[in-house]
Amino acid sequence: MLALINPLTYQLSAMRAAAFGTVSEVSAMYVLLFSLAGLLLAARVVRNTDLLTNELT
C-alpha cells in the first residue's frame, strides 16, 4: 500500500521502462511531475535557509 503513494515507485518504474525501451506517456509524466515538484521544493528550502560559512572573520 505504501508503494502506491511513494513517488519514487513511479520514478523507478519509468526509469526501468526507459532502460528497456517501453516508455509510456503516463510514466514519463510521473517522472516530470515529481522531478519538477522536487526541484521547486528544493529551491524554496534553499531560498528560505540562512546559509552560514565556517570562515573566521
C-alpha positions as CSV (number, residue, x, y, z in Angstrom):
1,M,0.0,0.0,0.0
2,L,2.8,2.4,0.8
3,A,4.4,1.8,-2.6
4,L,1.3,3.4,-4.2
5,I,1.8,6.8,-2.6
6,N,5.6,6.8,-2.8
7,P,6.7,9.0,-5.8
8,L,10.0,7.0,-6.1
9,T,8.0,4.0,-7.1
10,Y,6.7,5.7,-10.2
11,Q,10.1,7.2,-11.0
12,L,11.8,3.8,-10.7
13,S,9.1,2.2,-12.8
14,A,9.6,4.9,-15.5
15,M,13.4,4.6,-15.5
16,R,13.1,0.9,-15.8
17,A,10.7,1.3,-18.7
18,A,13.1,3.8,-20.3
19,A,16.0,1.3,-19.9
20,F,14.1,-1.4,-21.7
21,G,12.6,0.9,-24.3
22,T,8.9,0.6,-23.3
23,V,8.2,4.2,-22.1
24,S,4.6,5.3,-21.9
25,E,3.4,8.9,-21.7
26,V,1.9,8.3,-18.2
27,S,5.2,7.1,-16.7
28,A,7.1,10.0,-18.4
29,M,4.6,12.5,-17.0
30,Y,5.0,11.0,-13.5
31,V,8.8,11.5,-13.7
32,L,8.5,15.0,-15.0
33,L,5.8,15.9,-12.4
34,F,7.7,14.6,-9.4
35,S,11.1,15.9,-10.6
36,L,9.6,19.4,-11.0
37,A,7.9,19.3,-7.6
38,G,11.2,18.2,-6.0
39,L,13.1,21.0,-7.8
40,L,10.6,23.6,-6.7
41,L,10.7,22.3,-3.1
42,A,14.5,22.3,-3.0
43,A,14.6,25.9,-4.4
44,R,12.1,27.1,-1.8
45,V,14.1,25.4,1.0
46,V,17.4,26.9,-0.1
47,R,15.9,30.3,-0.6
48,N,14.4,30.3,2.9
49,T,17.6,28.9,4.6
50,D,20.2,31.1,6.2
51,L,23.4,29.8,4.8
52,L,26.4,30.1,7.1
53,T,30.1,29.8,6.4
54,N,32.8,28.4,8.7
55,E,35.2,31.3,7.8
56,L,36.6,33.2,10.7
57,T,36.2,37.0,10.4
